Amino acid sequence: MKCVICNSPQIEMKTVEEEIRWANNILLVPMGLLVCSNCGERYYDKKAMKKIEKTRSRLKERDLEVDEIGKVFKEHVV
């Protein structure tokens, strides 16, 4: 398999943190995905997409326990 973006054959299974955004928040979900080592392009199979969809659904239903790991701040514009 070659990368569809950079044509590199260096595609490996890696654990990555997928970002799922809702409102002003970001949830980091660890996932095993095929990733191009050259350009970083990620490849999602059906299992990965189902996990993302299920996690989004659980977020909307407030049926997901999450840990707060930090905060993002924005400077007020005067």
Long-range contacts (C-beta under 8 A, 24 or more apart in sequence): 1-34, 3-36, 3-38, 3-39, 3-41, 4-41, 5-36, 5-39, 5-41, 6-36, 6-38, 6-39, 6-41, 8-36, 8-37, 8-38, 8-39, 10-36, 10-37, 10-38, 11-35, 11-36, 11-37, 11-43, 12-37, 16-42, 18-52, 20-52, 20-55, 20-56, 20-59, 22-56, 22-59, 22-60, 27-55, 27-59, 27-66, 28-69, 29-55
